[in-house]
Amino acid sequence: MEIAILLLIWKRPSHVKKVINSLRRVSPKKIYISSDGPIKDNLKNKELVEETREIVLKEIDWDCEKILNFSQENKGCRIGVSEGIDWFFSYEEEGIILEDDCVPTEDFFYFCQTLLKKYRNDNRIWAICGNGYQNKRNKNSYFFSRYIDVWGWATWKRCWKFYDKDIKSWRDNKNLSEFKNIFENNRELKYWNKIFDDLFYKGIPDTWDYQFQYQIFINSGMTCMPYTNSVENIGFGEGATHTTQMPILPNNNINEIGRIELPLSHPDKIIRSKDCDLNLQNIFYSGYPTLSIIGIKLRLKKLFFKLRKSFDF
């Protein structure tokens, strides 16, 4: 692998070891490792952070250049991750970004490497994602989306330079017709308005990725997403910062991994797939219409899950 890798780590030693095993298959020549610091006065957290760093330094045992950015203080998800990516792009023009709980297949690396080169100078394309959550085959290897998924992804410095963790332009943009016209329906508009209002006015949640999604929206950007997933998120559950439980979906296939056939088959035209984006919107964002059959089924499924959990001892 000639493309530089940014590995974002913190306090999950067993998880990061699996990520490194996947990196070993392609043996990248240059790996940047950025780690947030331990929580103050939390001895257990400090031990986990130190253990995670030790494992990374020990397990990356092939011939490669390792560049380190280990913080001594805890900055949190929003600042810790975004500053880590800032640091990466202060050295590199493009690269692949992995968090310590996202385990990619070998296909993922070649998918990113190929498309980073193909769309390097195309300002319409803002990122390459390892997952598209369609779990189906298509004559093309990937589709174009207005959404970004950061469970294993790649981008360019030309795009990241627009990143603003505080989305300072939100107050001016939220009522513009150009922003409202991005969305297919009022349900989707309300969803994103609330997300960006919370970030701008309340500073919640403590995350970094919605801010990059915002830049993609307001710059009419698109991402490349494969029809089959190539990254498994192993971070759900105890110890997670945000993904404390697997999303409840009509079919629990969020982590179903497929194969990206090589060489890649590229779409004939650079046009966003409205059908695929509707699936992503329904699964991850504004959700299925409340009175739709699938919406009713999901509400019943979530109610059953809550009841079962409340009776577990």
C-alpha positions as CSV (number, residue, x, y, z in Angstrom):
1,M,0.0,0.0,0.0
2,E,1.4,3.3,-1.1
3,I,-1.5,5.4,0.3
4,A,-0.9,6.8,3.8
5,I,-3.1,5.5,6.7
6,L,-4.3,7.5,9.7
7,L,-5.2,5.2,12.6
8,L,-7.2,6.9,15.3
9,I,-6.9,5.1,18.7
10,W,-7.8,5.6,22.3
11,K,-8.7,2.9,24.9
12,R,-9.7,-0.3,23.1
13,P,-6.6,-2.6,23.0
14,S,-8.3,-5.8,21.9
15,H,-10.2,-4.0,19.2
16,V,-7.2,-2.2,17.7
17,K,-5.2,-5.4,17.5
18,K,-7.8,-6.7,15.1
19,V,-7.6,-3.6,13.0
20,I,-3.8,-4.0,12.9
21,N,-4.2,-7.6,11.7
22,S,-6.2,-6.3,8.8
23,L,-3.6,-3.6,8.0
24,R,-0.8,-6.3,8.1
25,R,-2.4,-7.9,5.0
26,V,-1.6,-4.9,2.9
27,S,1.4,-3.6,4.8
28,P,1.1,0.1,4.3
29,K,4.4,1.9,4.0
30,K,3.3,4.9,6.1
31,I,1.0,4.9,9.1
32,Y,0.1,7.9,11.2
33,I,-1.2,7.1,14.7
34,S,-3.2,9.7,16.6
35,S,-4.3,9.0,20.2
36,D,-6.4,11.1,22.5
37,G,-5.1,11.3,26.0
38,P,-6.5,9.7,29.2
39,I,-9.3,11.1,31.3
40,K,-7.9,13.1,34.2
41,D,-7.9,11.2,37.5
42,N,-9.3,8.1,35.9
43,L,-6.7,5.4,36.6
44,K,-8.5,2.6,34.7
45,N,-8.9,4.8,31.6
46,K,-5.2,5.8,31.8
47,E,-4.2,2.1,31.9
48,L,-6.3,1.3,28.8
49,V,-5.0,4.2,26.8
50,E,-1.4,3.2,27.6
51,E,-2.1,-0.5,26.8
52,T,-3.7,0.5,23.5
53,R,-0.6,2.6,22.5
54,E,1.8,-0.2,23.5
55,I,-0.1,-2.7,21.4
56,V,-0.1,-0.4,18.3
57,L,3.7,0.1,18.6
58,K,4.3,-3.6,19.1
59,E,1.9,-5.1,16.6
60,I,2.8,-2.8,13.7
61,D,5.8,-5.0,13.0
62,W,6.4,-4.8,9.3
63,D,8.7,-2.4,7.6
64,C,6.9,1.0,7.6
65,E,7.2,4.5,8.8
66,K,5.2,5.2,12.0
67,I,4.4,8.9,12.8
68,L,3.0,9.4,16.2
69,N,0.6,12.0,17.7
70,F,0.0,11.0,21.3
71,S,-1.9,13.6,23.4
72,Q,-1.1,13.9,27.1
73,E,-4.6,15.3,27.8
74,N,-8.1,14.1,27.0
75,K,-9.7,16.3,24.4
76,G,-12.9,14.3,23.8
77,C,-14.2,13.0,20.5
78,R,-15.0,16.2,18.7
79,I,-11.6,17.9,19.3
80,G,-9.4,14.8,19.6
81,V,-10.5,13.2,16.3
82,S,-10.8,16.4,14.3
83,E,-7.4,17.6,15.4
84,G,-5.9,14.2,14.6
85,I,-7.2,14.5,11.1
86,D,-5.9,18.1,10.9
87,W,-2.5,16.8,11.9
88,F,-2.6,14.0,9.3
89,F,-3.5,16.4,6.5
90,S,-0.7,18.8,7.5
91,Y,1.6,16.2,6.1
92,E,-0.5,14.4,3.4
93,E,-2.6,15.4,0.4
94,E,-4.8,12.3,0.7
95,G,-5.2,9.2,2.8
96,I,-7.3,6.5,4.4
97,I,-8.7,7.0,7.9
98,L,-9.6,4.2,10.3
99,E,-10.8,4.2,13.9
100,D,-9.7,1.6,16.3
101,D,-13.0,-0.4,16.1
102,C,-13.4,-0.6,12.3
103,V,-11.9,-3.7,10.7
104,P,-11.6,-3.5,7.0
105,T,-11.3,-6.3,4.4
106,E,-8.4,-6.3,2.0
107,D,-10.8,-5.1,-0.7
108,F,-11.4,-1.8,1.2
109,F,-7.8,-0.7,0.8
110,Y,-7.7,-1.2,-3.0
111,F,-11.1,0.4,-3.3
112,C,-9.9,3.5,-1.6
113,Q,-6.6,3.6,-3.3
114,T,-8.1,3.3,-6.8
115,L,-10.8,6.0,-6.2
116,L,-8.5,8.4,-4.4
117,K,-6.5,8.4,-7.6
118,K,-9.4,8.5,-10.0
119,Y,-11.2,11.4,-8.3
120,R,-8.2,13.2,-6.9
121,N,-8.9,16.4,-8.9
122,D,-12.7,16.1,-9.1
123,N,-14.2,18.7,-6.7
124,R,-17.6,17.0,-6.8
125,I,-16.3,14.0,-4.9
126,W,-15.5,14.5,-1.2
127,A,-14.9,11.1,0.3
128,I,-14.7,7.4,-0.3
129,C,-16.5,5.2,2.2
130,G,-15.9,1.5,3.0
131,N,-19.6,0.8,3.5
132,G,-22.8,1.6,1.6
133,Y,-25.3,-0.6,3.5
134,Q,-27.1,-1.7,0.4
135,N,-25.9,-5.3,0.6
136,K,-26.6,-6.1,-3.0
137,R,-24.8,-6.7,-6.2
138,N,-24.9,-4.2,-9.1
139,K,-23.1,-3.9,-12.4
140,N,-21.2,-1.0,-10.9
141,S,-18.9,-1.4,-7.9
142,Y,-20.2,1.7,-6.2
143,F,-22.7,4.5,-6.2
144,F,-22.6,8.2,-5.5
145,S,-24.2,9.5,-2.4
146,R,-24.7,12.8,-0.5
147,Y,-24.0,11.0,2.8
148,I,-20.7,10.0,4.4
149,D,-20.0,7.0,6.4
150,V,-16.9,7.2,8.6
151,W,-16.5,3.5,9.6
152,G,-13.5,3.3,7.4
153,W,-13.1,6.0,4.8
154,A,-10.7,8.1,2.7
155,T,-10.6,11.7,1.6
156,W,-8.3,14.5,0.3
157,K,-6.8,17.6,2.0
158,R,-8.6,19.6,-0.6
159,C,-11.9,18.6,1.1
160,W,-10.8,18.5,4.7
161,K,-9.6,22.1,4.6
162,F,-13.3,23.2,4.7
163,Y,-13.9,21.4,8.0
164,D,-15.2,23.5,10.8
165,K,-15.9,21.7,14.1
166,D,-18.2,24.6,15.2
167,I,-20.1,24.9,11.9
168,K,-20.0,28.7,12.3
169,S,-21.9,29.3,9.0
170,W,-25.0,27.4,10.2
171,R,-26.9,30.4,11.5
172,D,-26.6,32.0,8.0
173,N,-27.3,28.9,6.0
174,K,-30.2,27.1,7.8
175,N,-33.0,29.3,6.4
176,L,-31.7,29.6,2.9
177,S,-33.8,27.9,0.2
178,E,-30.5,26.4,-1.3
179,F,-30.1,24.5,2.0
180,K,-33.7,23.4,2.3
181,N,-33.7,22.2,-1.3
182,I,-31.0,19.7,-0.5
183,F,-33.5,17.4,1.1
184,E,-36.3,15.2,-0.4
185,N,-38.9,15.8,2.2
186,N,-39.7,17.8,5.3
187,R,-39.0,14.8,7.6
188,E,-35.4,14.7,6.4
189,L,-35.0,18.5,6.7
190,K,-36.3,18.5,10.3
191,Y,-33.9,15.8,11.2
192,W,-30.8,17.6,9.9
193,N,-32.0,21.0,11.3
194,K,-32.1,19.5,14.7
195,I,-28.7,17.8,14.3
196,F,-27.0,21.1,13.3
197,D,-29.0,23.2,15.8
198,D,-27.8,20.9,18.6
199,L,-24.2,21.2,17.4
200,F,-24.3,24.9,16.9
201,Y,-26.3,26.1,19.9
202,K,-25.7,23.4,22.5
203,G,-22.4,21.8,21.4
204,I,-23.9,18.3,21.5
205,P,-23.2,15.5,20.8
206,D,-19.5,15.4,21.4
207,T,-18.7,14.2,17.9
208,W,-16.8,15.4,14.8
209,D,-18.5,13.6,11.8
210,Y,-21.7,15.6,11.5
211,Q,-19.7,18.7,10.9
212,F,-18.0,17.1,7.8
213,Q,-21.4,15.9,6.6
214,Y,-22.5,19.6,6.9
215,Q,-19.7,20.7,4.6
216,I,-20.6,18.0,2.1
217,F,-24.2,19.3,2.1
218,I,-23.5,23.0,1.7
219,N,-20.9,22.4,-1.0
220,S,-23.1,20.0,-3.0
221,G,-20.5,17.3,-2.6
222,M,-20.9,13.5,-3.1
223,T,-19.2,10.4,-1.8
224,C,-18.4,7.0,-3.3
225,M,-20.0,4.1,-1.5
226,P,-19.7,0.4,-2.4
227,Y,-22.9,-1.6,-2.8
228,T,-21.5,-4.3,-0.5
229,N,-19.8,-3.4,2.9
230,S,-16.1,-3.8,3.3
231,V,-15.6,-2.7,6.9
232,E,-17.0,-4.4,10.1
233,N,-17.6,-2.2,13.1
234,I,-16.7,-4.2,16.2
235,G,-17.2,-1.3,18.5
236,F,-20.8,-1.7,19.6
237,G,-21.5,-2.3,23.2
238,E,-19.6,-1.8,26.5
239,G,-16.8,0.7,26.3
240,A,-18.2,2.5,23.3
241,T,-18.4,6.3,23.2
242,H,-21.5,6.5,21.0
243,T,-22.3,3.1,19.5
244,T,-23.5,1.5,22.7
245,Q,-25.9,-0.9,21.0
246,M,-26.4,-2.2,17.5
247,P,-29.0,-0.2,15.6
248,I,-32.4,-1.9,15.4
249,L,-33.1,-2.4,11.7
250,P,-35.7,-4.3,9.7
251,N,-32.9,-6.8,9.0
252,N,-29.9,-6.8,11.3
253,N,-27.4,-6.7,8.4
254,I,-25.6,-3.5,9.3
255,N,-22.3,-5.4,9.5
256,E,-22.9,-7.8,6.7
257,I,-19.6,-7.9,4.7
258,G,-19.4,-8.6,1.0
259,R,-16.8,-8.6,-1.7
260,I,-15.8,-5.7,-3.8
261,E,-14.9,-7.3,-7.1
262,L,-11.6,-6.2,-8.6
263,P,-11.0,-4.5,-11.0
264,L,-13.6,-1.9,-10.1
265,S,-16.5,-1.2,-12.5
266,H,-17.2,2.5,-12.4
267,P,-20.5,4.2,-13.0
268,D,-21.0,5.8,-16.4
269,K,-22.1,9.1,-15.0
270,I,-21.4,11.0,-11.8
271,I,-25.0,11.2,-10.6
272,R,-26.3,10.7,-7.0
273,S,-28.3,7.5,-6.4
274,K,-31.6,8.7,-5.0
275,D,-32.7,5.1,-4.3
276,C,-29.6,4.2,-2.3
277,D,-29.7,7.5,-0.4
278,L,-33.3,6.9,0.5
279,N,-32.2,3.6,2.1
280,L,-29.4,5.4,4.0
281,Q,-31.8,8.1,5.2
282,N,-34.4,5.5,6.4
283,I,-31.8,3.4,8.1
284,F,-29.5,5.9,9.8
285,Y,-31.1,9.3,9.8
286,S,-34.7,10.6,9.7
287,G,-36.1,7.0,9.7
288,Y,-38.9,5.3,7.9
289,P,-42.3,7.1,7.7
290,T,-44.2,6.6,11.0
291,L,-47.3,5.1,9.4
292,S,-45.5,2.9,6.8
293,I,-45.6,-0.8,7.3
294,I,-41.9,-1.0,7.9
295,G,-42.1,2.0,10.3
296,I,-44.7,0.3,12.4
297,K,-42.7,-3.0,12.4
298,L,-39.6,-1.1,13.6
299,R,-41.5,0.7,16.4
300,L,-42.9,-2.6,17.6
301,K,-39.4,-4.2,17.4
302,K,-37.9,-1.4,19.4
303,L,-40.7,-1.6,22.0
304,F,-40.1,-5.4,22.3
305,F,-36.3,-4.8,22.7
306,K,-36.9,-2.2,25.5
307,L,-39.3,-4.5,27.3
308,R,-37.0,-7.5,27.1
309,K,-34.1,-5.4,28.3
310,S,-36.1,-4.1,31.3
311,F,-36.8,-7.7,32.4
312,D,-33.2,-8.9,32.0
313,F,-31.5,-9.3,35.4
